[in-house]
């Protein structure tokens, strides 16, 4: 395993803060993570990285769905329409169904919206 840079750790920290925002407290968020204490989550959130191993950062990243791989997202017409439908549903508290061919961007568009909370996804992820 390669050594993580401070920039990598900061990126994982940001993702962890966003993850914790989906729970009532940091303690609740840490309870959802296997093998991670509330103290470790608190240390990372407070940018106190010295006592936390790179392996622990990697385990947390894997559990919260953070990937060090960087992909470039190209917003196609389908992606923009799906994102608009989800944003519209969220803004006006409507229920919206998104149906499309495999690979058209349903899940990718949903992932961006899901981070904004209050969006529920039915089906496989």
C-alpha positions in Angstrom: 0.0 0.0 0.0 1.3 3.4 -0.9 1.8 6.1 1.7 -1.1 8.6 1.8 -0.3 12.3 1.4 -1.8 15.0 3.5 -4.0 15.9 0.5 -5.3 12.3 0.3 -6.0 12.3 4.1 -7.8 15.7 3.7 -9.9 14.3 0.9 -10.9 11.3 3.0 -11.7 13.7 5.9 -14.0 15.7 3.7 -15.8 12.5 2.6 -16.0 11.4 6.2 -17.5 14.7 7.3 -20.1 14.4 4.5 -20.8 10.8 5.6 -21.2 11.9 9.3 -23.7 14.5 8.1 -26.1 11.7 7.2 -26.3 10.7 10.9 -27.6 12.5 13.9 -24.0 12.5 15.5 -20.4 11.5 14.8 -20.8 8.8 17.4 -23.7 7.3 15.4 -21.7 7.5 12.2 -18.7 5.8 13.9 -21.0 3.0 15.1 -21.9 2.2 11.5 -18.2 1.7 10.6 -16.7 -1.7 11.3 -13.5 -1.5 13.4 -13.5 2.2 13.7 -13.8 4.0 17.1 -15.6 7.2 17.8 -12.3 8.7 18.9 -10.7 7.8 15.5 -13.6 9.5 13.7 -13.3 12.6 15.9 -9.5 12.8 15.4 -9.8 12.7 11.7 -12.7 15.2 11.6 -10.5 17.5 13.7 -7.5 17.1 11.4 -5.4 15.3 14.0 -3.8 12.7 11.8 -0.6 11.9 13.6 -1.8 8.8 15.6 -3.9 7.4 12.7 -2.3 4.9 10.4 -2.7 5.0 6.6 -4.3 1.6 6.8 -7.1 3.0 9.0 -7.6 5.9 6.6 -7.9 3.3 3.8 -10.4 1.2 5.7 -12.5 4.2 6.5 -12.4 5.3 2.9 -13.5 1.9 1.7 -16.4 1.8 4.1 -17.8 5.2 3.3 -17.5 4.7 -0.4 -14.6 7.0 -1.1 -12.3 6.1 -3.9 -8.8 7.5 -4.6 -9.4 6.9 -8.3 -10.4 10.0 -10.1 -12.9 9.9 -13.0 -13.9 12.7 -15.2 -17.6 13.1 -15.4 -19.0 14.2 -18.8 -22.5 15.6 -18.5 -24.4 14.1 -21.4 -27.9 15.1 -22.4 -29.3 12.1 -20.5 -27.3 12.9 -17.4 -28.5 16.5 -17.5 -32.2 15.4 -17.9 -31.9 12.9 -15.1 -30.2 15.5 -12.8 -32.9 18.0 -13.6 -35.7 15.4 -12.9 -34.2 14.6 -9.5 -33.5 18.3 -8.6 -37.1 19.2 -9.6 -38.5 16.3 -7.5 -36.4 17.4 -4.5 -37.3 21.0 -4.8 -41.0 20.5 -5.1 -41.2 17.3 -2.9 -42.5 15.2 -5.7 -41.9 11.5 -6.4 -40.1 10.9 -9.7 -39.2 7.7 -11.5 -36.1 7.5 -13.7 -36.1 4.7 -16.2 -33.4 4.2 -18.9 -31.2 1.8 -20.7 -28.2 0.3 -18.9 -25.2 2.7 -18.9 -27.2 5.9 -19.6 -26.1 7.5 -16.3 -29.0 6.8 -13.9 -26.8 5.7 -11.0 -24.1 8.3 -11.7 -26.7 11.1 -11.6 -28.3 9.6 -8.6 -25.0 9.5 -6.7 -24.5 13.2 -7.0 -28.1 13.9 -5.9 -28.0 11.3 -3.0 -25.2 13.3 -1.3 -27.7 16.2 -1.0 -29.8 14.0 1.4 -33.6 13.3 1.3 -33.3 11.3 -1.9 -34.2 7.6 -1.7 -33.0 5.1 -4.2 -34.9 1.9 -4.8 -33.2 -1.0 -6.4 -29.6 -2.2 -6.7 -26.7 0.1 -6.0 
